[in-house]
Amino acid sequence: MATSNATIETTEGARYLRRLCKHWSHKFAVTFDDTHGEVPFSDEARLTLEATDTTLHLQLTHVDAEALPALQQVVVDHLQRFAGDTVLTVAWA
């Protein structure tokens, strides 16, 4: 499994987590509360989210390391859409 992580500095982490999880719950078997979320995209890929008062931490796993960048972009595009005019800085490592 290939894994990448990103931490976004934001006081809106819990709100973004809820919105993203609710959005994808129509398509995937998502579980979440105010501070933790799991989005199983497939048997091959999963997004885990952790929100604190000042950050939103993302962990993305995929069986194929070459598929991670495209999935990372999907996650960032959705988060940015939910953030509206606020520009989020997301650096995957």
C-alpha positions as CSV (number, residue, x, y, z in Angstrom):
1,M,0.0,0.0,0.0
2,A,1.2,3.4,-0.9
3,T,0.4,6.2,1.5
4,S,0.4,10.0,1.3
5,N,-0.4,12.5,4.0
6,A,-1.3,16.2,4.1
7,T,-2.1,18.6,7.0
8,I,-4.1,21.7,6.2
9,E,-3.9,24.6,8.6
10,T,-7.5,25.6,9.2
11,T,-10.0,26.3,12.0
12,E,-12.7,24.8,9.7
13,G,-11.3,21.3,9.7
14,A,-14.4,19.7,11.3
15,R,-16.7,21.5,8.8
16,Y,-14.7,20.4,5.8
17,L,-14.5,16.8,7.1
18,R,-18.3,16.6,7.6
19,R,-19.1,18.2,4.2
20,L,-16.6,15.9,2.3
21,C,-17.9,12.8,4.1
22,K,-21.5,13.7,3.6
23,H,-20.8,14.3,-0.1
24,W,-19.1,11.0,-0.6
25,S,-21.6,9.0,1.6
26,H,-24.0,8.9,-1.4
27,K,-21.5,6.8,-3.3
28,F,-19.3,5.0,-0.7
29,A,-19.7,3.4,2.7
30,V,-18.4,6.5,4.6
31,T,-18.2,6.7,8.4
32,F,-17.5,9.9,10.2
33,D,-18.1,12.1,13.3
34,D,-16.9,15.6,14.1
35,T,-13.2,14.7,14.3
36,H,-12.7,11.5,12.3
37,G,-13.8,10.3,8.9
38,E,-13.2,7.2,6.7
39,V,-13.9,7.2,2.9
40,P,-13.4,3.7,1.4
41,F,-13.2,4.6,-2.3
42,S,-12.7,0.9,-3.1
43,D,-10.9,-2.2,-1.9
44,E,-7.8,-0.5,-3.3
45,A,-8.1,3.1,-2.0
46,R,-9.1,4.8,1.3
47,L,-9.1,8.4,2.6
48,T,-8.8,9.0,6.4
49,L,-9.5,12.5,7.8
50,E,-8.7,13.8,11.3
51,A,-9.9,17.3,12.4
52,T,-8.6,19.3,15.3
53,D,-9.3,22.9,16.3
54,T,-6.5,24.1,14.0
55,T,-5.9,21.4,11.3
56,L,-7.4,18.9,9.0
57,H,-5.1,15.9,8.5
58,L,-5.6,13.7,5.4
59,Q,-4.2,10.2,4.8
60,L,-4.7,8.6,1.5
61,T,-3.8,5.0,0.7
62,H,-3.9,3.2,-2.5
63,V,-2.5,-0.2,-3.6
64,D,-0.9,1.5,-6.7
65,A,1.5,4.3,-5.9
66,E,1.1,5.7,-9.5
67,A,-2.6,6.2,-8.9
68,L,-2.1,8.4,-5.8
69,P,-1.5,11.7,-7.5
70,A,-4.8,11.6,-9.4
71,L,-6.7,10.6,-6.3
72,Q,-5.0,13.3,-4.3
73,Q,-6.2,15.9,-6.9
74,V,-9.7,14.6,-6.6
75,V,-9.7,15.1,-2.8
76,V,-8.1,18.6,-3.1
77,D,-10.6,19.7,-5.8
78,H,-13.5,18.6,-3.6
79,L,-12.1,20.3,-0.5
80,Q,-11.4,23.5,-2.4
81,R,-15.0,23.5,-3.7
82,F,-16.3,23.2,-0.2
83,A,-13.9,26.0,1.1
84,G,-15.4,28.5,-1.3
85,D,-13.2,31.6,-1.6
86,T,-10.8,30.4,1.1
87,V,-7.7,29.0,-0.7
88,L,-6.5,25.8,1.0
89,T,-2.8,24.9,1.0
90,V,-2.4,21.2,0.6
91,A,1.0,19.6,0.3
92,W,1.0,15.8,0.1
93,A,4.0,14.0,1.4
